[in-house]
Amino acid sequence: MIFLNHGSFGATPRRVLRAQQDWRLALERQPIHFMIDILPAALRTAASELAAFLGATGQDVAFVDNATTGVNSVLRSLRLQPGDEVLTTSHVYPAVGKTISYVCRRTGAVPVHVAVPFPCAGPQEVVDRVVRAMTPRTRLLVIDHITSATALVLPVHELTREARQRGILVLVDGAHAPGMLPLDLPTFATDWYTGNCHKWLCGCKGSAFLWGNPESEAAQSDIHPPVISHFLDENWPAEFDFIGTRDYSPWLSVPEALRFLQDLGGERVMEHNRILARKGALVLQSTLGIAPAAPESMLGSIITLPWPGTETPSDEMAQDLRRALWENHRIELMVLCFDGRLWFRISAHAYNEIDDYERLAEVLQTHLPSRPGVG
Ligand SMILES: Cc1ncc(COP(=O)(O)O)c(C=O)c1O
């Protein structure tokens, strides 16, 4: 098969799954001893290893199940007031957009989605538009580090600087960033940063983190996980470390995922992936005669390109095309609808080769004109 959608749910190597299974067995061998005597310290050790990879300190890193939970923890803990504005862009991940709507509807705060065109001219266009939408009422900026559908690496440093100058809190949704881009979280100077370990770090499903900037007054006080349990108010990150009886093995096996990535080449593999994605995009652009949707400086190891066919855009059509590519050609590709147009998103990880993109280009070129619906 040709797997070109690492971005949606990652892929976990056997070695990391074995480490996860070892943790599960350790729990089942003696659950009381494990939960009470082993787990608390083991979680903090895992958090410290993850923090070192992120340029942070273990104490500032709380494990969560996924980026959605990280975002929920912050949004649902903040005491928003009627009239406060929560600012984000039109590229926000739908689940995050819904969480913003939910907290706004309960508090009387106002969601503001600033339109950022796609194709995107460059990072400055994003900064200009978002800054123009900041007002004295803006309480929080929720910004993607790498957008989901449109796969844009957004200028998080600049946006954070602008927001903080105006006293606006900043939550970065970095769902795709860990393992795709080298990270040094304190340099962002955001209040919070949440990221997944189960995408580009190749961790187990259900492994992610929320970083609370120790330099920010708001970041670690009165921020609670969406599940309240024994350690309520016992300070960050203790409250996040135990949220009831559950399987903690995805979090505990993060260090093995980090070692796996390191053994593959660490930052070199991240760079390899970004370069391969660009080369793949070039193959597709030249074969299919399609234009890039963003400048190189905004590209990571997922890249979104315009769908070359003439289908009427709809979410249903996008899923039909995805399914047809898988069923007829064993190519897994994300096809999506954004802003009334159809697009596709490619990805590159260590298991991909340039032939994968050549094959995709050939399939799209050969089958599209003859029959809408791919092959
Ligand atoms: C930008 C962004 N935010 C949040 C998420 C949600 O991630 P999860 O399902 O792991 O919570 C995704 C998933 O792809 C994403 O791309």
The ligand as an SDF file (V2000), in Angstrom:
LIG
                    3D

 16 16  0  0  0  0  0  0  0  0999 V2000
   -4.7850   21.2120   14.2380 C   0  0  0  0  0  0  0  0  0  0  0  0
   -5.3920   20.0270   14.9150 C   0  0  0  0  0  0  0  0  0  0  0  0
   -5.8840   20.1710   16.1540 N   0  0  0  0  0  0  0  0  0  0  0  0
   -6.4140   19.1450   16.8350 C   0  0  0  0  0  0  0  0  0  0  0  0
   -6.4570   17.8950   16.2740 C   0  0  0  0  0  0  0  0  0  0  0  0
   -7.0840   16.8010   17.0640 C   0  0  0  0  0  0  0  0  0  0  0  0
   -6.1710   15.8300   17.4040 O   0  0  0  0  0  0  0  0  0  0  0  0
   -6.6830   14.6590   18.3510 P   0  0  0  0  0  0  0  0  0  0  0  0
   -7.7630   13.9470   17.6080 O   0  0  0  0  0  0  0  0  0  0  0  0
   -5.4880   13.8210   18.5570 O   0  0  0  0  0  0  0  0  0  0  0  0
   -7.1990   15.3040   19.5660 O   0  0  0  0  0  0  0  0  0  0  0  0
   -5.9700   17.6830   14.9880 C   0  0  0  0  0  0  0  0  0  0  0  0
   -6.0280   16.3600   14.3850 C   0  0  0  0  0  0  0  0  0  0  0  0
   -5.6050   16.1080   13.2980 O   0  0  0  0  0  0  0  0  0  0  0  0
   -5.4240   18.7760   14.2950 C   0  0  0  0  0  0  0  0  0  0  0  0
   -4.9420   18.6520   13.0710 O   0  0  0  0  0  0  0  0  0  0  0  0
  1  2  1  0
  2  3  1  0
  2 15  2  0
  3  4  2  0
  4  5  1  0
  5  6  1  0
  5 12  2  0
  6  7  1  0
  7  8  1  0
  8  9  2  0
  8 10  1  0
  8 11  1  0
 12 13  1  0
 12 15  1  0
 13 14  2  0
 15 16  1  0
M  END
$$$$
